[in-house]
Amino acid sequence: MFDLDSILRDNIKRLVPYSSARDEFKGEASIYLDANENSFGSPLPTAYHRYPDPLQWKVKYRLAEIKGVPPQNIFLGNGSDEAIDILYRAFCRPGIDNVILCPPTYGMYEVSANINDVTVRKASLTPDFQLDLEAIESAMDENTKLIFICSPNNPTANAINREDIEMVLNNFDGIVVVDEAYINFSRQKSLIQELTEYPNLVILQTLSKAWGLAALRVGMAFASEDIINVFNKIKPPYNINQASQELALQALDNIDQVNGWIKETVEERNKLQAGLEKLPIVELVYPSDANFLLVKTVDAKGIYNKLVAQGIIVRDRSKVELCAGCLRITIGTPEENVTLLNTLQSIPA
């Protein structure tokens, strides 16, 4: 039985969060003399001399309309990496607790664990890049607080079987973090509507991929209101700047354009996969539910270097577990994909 209070660190239970000027006064006024801001404005065309909404309510209300969840169930972070770090700081006692990762997967989970002095236990994916449920169960003990599952997974590009994720959710008393950074490109539905069924579920998403806002650094976490309250207790007071909030709101009003890009990306993904499979230097293109392909080649390092020499940058993943000989290739524009294929065609097997 999941009990949030039982896995929350004692120092976080006792924590009195910083109260900013914008926390203490909510609403509109004609004169603001409470936050020691520059009352004369900013040396920019747009005035940024006032602190932003610390809880980003306008953005959350718009996201709530799009995602179909209450705004109180949304946390916005400085990229998803901030949400990952907060999870460690909220639930994992340094030097005592552990987390379970399922490699190959997103590397920041382990980096953040190391920063927070939290032991990492690994339950590697199966050869077909699915969860090894027995390995996960074997890795658990009374000090396991978090299990990270990336679906669609990076760098393997595949979606994780939904039934297996639900099996973990139903049989683990800690928090299951499902990272859906690439969910917009997947045939599998988001787990976001299952939040009411699983109080131990945290879903990570981002505006960096399908929404094309990587430079703004706006990540999202969806969870129970109790867990979101923990996030808000720990985060810095103004973790999302005013410019990012304003631009995110503008972008969220262009959902039709984004859906068009998603459709085109999936179409280009299929074309690029077909083209790659014809090349003698390619041994296998793995199925993808993301905006990239994992490609097994005859010589990943050599091919990578030849592409770099032509000004084309892909990711060499050949040293990652289960990814020997593999390159990770993001889906580009139609013109970029044609250039890539022509360049690869010129490389001898």
RACORJO-V930459 format. One record per residue. N is the residue number from 1. PSI is psi in whole degrees, -180 to 180 (999 if undefined). D_FIRST is the distance of its C-alpha to the first C-alpha in whole Angstrom. Layout:
# RACORJO-V930459
N PSI D_FIRST
N PSI D_FIRST
This chain:
# RACORJO-V930459
1 126 0
2 129 4
3 106 6
4 -43 10
5 -31 12
6 -21 11
7 -5 12
8 136 15
9 143 18
10 -39 20
11 -28 23
12 -36 21
13 -38 20
14 -12 23
15 129 25
16 110 28
17 155 28
18 134 32
19 111 34
20 168 36
21 -36 39
22 -13 38
23 -37 34
24 -28 37
25 125 39
26 138 38
27 -164 40
28 144 44
29 167 47
30 -26 51
31 123 51
32 112 48
33 32 49
34 -16 45
35 10 44
36 37 47
37 173 48
38 108 51
39 -14 52
40 -11 55
41 -155 53
42 150 52
43 49 55
44 159 54
45 -35 54
46 137 51
47 123 50
48 32 47
49 -10 48
50 142 45
51 147 41
52 169 39
53 118 36
54 -20 33
55 7 31
56 47 33
57 -37 32
58 -43 35
59 -42 34
60 -39 30
61 -39 31
62 -42 33
63 -37 30
64 -39 28
65 -40 31
66 -42 31
67 -19 28
68 31 27
69 153 24
70 148 25
71 -26 26
72 -13 24
73 15 21
74 134 24
75 136 24
76 132 28
77 166 29
78 79 32
79 165 31
80 -22 27
81 -33 28
82 -41 27
83 -40 24
84 -46 23
85 -41 25
86 -37 23
87 -44 19
88 -45 21
89 -27 22
90 -38 19
91 -13 16
92 118 19
93 123 21
94 136 24
95 -1 25
96 -55 22
97 166 19
98 163 19
99 159 18
100 127 19
101 156 22
102 79 23
103 155 27
104 138 29
105 -175 28
106 125 28
107 -19 30
108 -23 29
109 -46 25
110 -39 27
111 -45 29
112 -36 27
113 -45 25
114 -40 28
115 -38 29
116 8 26
117 48 27
118 131 23
119 136 24
120 127 23
121 135 22
122 130 24
123 91 23
124 149 26
125 160 26
126 169 28
127 -24 32
128 20 31
129 38 29
130 167 26
131 139 22
132 94 22
133 -35 19
134 -40 20
135 -39 21
136 -45 18
137 -40 16
138 -30 19
139 -18 19
140 146 15
141 -170 15
142 -13 13
143 10 15
144 118 14
145 -31 13
146 143 15
147 123 16
148 129 19
149 120 20
150 118 24
151 114 25
152 146 27
153 146 28
154 118 30
155 9 33
156 -18 32
157 -8 32
158 154 30
159 145 27
160 140 24
161 125 23
162 -39 21
163 -35 19
164 -39 19
165 -43 17
166 -33 15
167 -43 14
168 -45 13
169 -38 11
170 -14 9
171 18 9
172 130 8
173 -3 6
174 -159 9
175 132 11
176 120 13
177 115 17
178 112 19
179 111 23
180 41 25
181 -31 28
182 16 30
183 -28 28
184 -21 32
185 4 34
186 151 31
187 -17 31
188 138 28
189 153 26
190 153 24
191 7 20
192 -32 21
193 -6 21
194 3 17
195 -36 16
196 -21 15
197 -25 13
198 99 11
199 -14 10
200 15 10
201 130 13
202 127 16
203 130 20
204 134 23
205 179 26
206 156 30
207 7 33
208 -26 35
209 -90 35
210 -33 36
211 -9 37
212 32 39
213 37 38
214 -37 38
215 -19 40
216 -20 38
217 67 35
218 106 33
219 161 29
220 142 26
221 138 22
222 131 20
223 -178 17
224 157 15
225 -34 18
226 -43 16
227 -41 16
228 -37 20
229 -35 21
230 -45 19
231 -49 22
232 -27 24
233 -34 24
234 -33 25
235 156 27
236 154 31
237 -40 33
238 68 35
239 -18 33
240 118 34
241 165 38
242 -42 40
243 -43 42
244 -39 39
245 -46 37
246 -45 41
247 -35 41
248 -42 38
249 -42 38
250 -44 42
251 -39 40
252 -12 37
253 1 40
254 44 42
255 -32 39
256 -41 41
257 -42 43
258 -43 40
259 -35 39
260 -42 43
261 -39 42
262 -46 39
263 -44 41
264 -38 44
265 -43 41
266 -41 40
267 -43 44
268 -34 45
269 -45 42
270 -42 43
271 -44 47
272 -40 46
273 -46 44
274 -41 47
275 -41 50
276 -38 48
277 -17 48
278 -11 51
279 136 52
280 -21 53
281 -4 51
282 126 48
283 -35 46
284 138 43
285 117 41
286 149 38
287 146 36
288 137 35
289 21 33
290 -170 34
291 31 37
292 167 38
293 140 39
294 122 38
295 119 41
296 125 42
297 173 46
298 -22 49
299 84 49
300 -47 46
301 -44 48
302 -43 51
303 -41 50
304 -47 48
305 -38 51
306 -37 54
307 -42 52
308 -41 52
309 -23 55
310 8 56
311 19 53
312 122 50
313 119 47
314 -171 44
315 124 41
316 111 42
317 17 39
318 -19 41
319 1 39
320 143 35
321 134 34
322 6 34
323 28 37
324 133 40
325 11 43
326 143 41
327 144 42
328 122 39
329 117 42
330 144 41
331 121 42
332 -166 45
333 165 48
334 -40 50
335 -42 53
336 -39 51
337 -39 49
338 -44 53
339 -43 54
340 -49 51
341 -41 52
342 -40 56
343 -44 55
344 -34 53
345 -29 56
346 -7 58
347 123 56
348 149 58
349 999 55
